[in-house]
Amino acid sequence: MSIRMRHTRSHTNNRRAHHALAGISVVVDKESGALRRAHRLDETTGSYRGRVIATPKKKKERTKAEKHDHPAHTHVEPVADKDSSQKPKVLGTHEHGDSLPTSRRGA
């Protein structure tokens, strides 16, 4: 078996010094004035380096009511209390008493 090299905190930290995340480079487009990432297509105009490559994306204008109207959020009336005259159902009772099933008796 070979002898392991020393593994110290300083060696670990020196290795991790290169793990830092770099910030995203954002530039202002000359034609539209919109912010975009460097060397990427401008989504507002659909152009890259002065040539139109794709159809520009149009923002869909929504009203304030449409922003708050979401299909997952349905407003339902609260359920009325159940009739209190019914006897509550007792949970946890077994009809055969305290005996275990036959498969577990011998174990």
Secondary structure as UniProt FT lines:
FT   HELIX           9..16
FT   TURN            17..18
FT   STRAND          26..28
FT   TURN            30..32
FT   STRAND          35..37
FT   TURN            38..39
FT   TURN            43..46
FT   STRAND          47..48
FT   TURN            49..50
FT   STRAND          51..52
FT   HELIX           64..68
FT   TURN            71..72
FT   TURN            84..85
FT   TURN            95..98
FT   HELIX           102..105
//
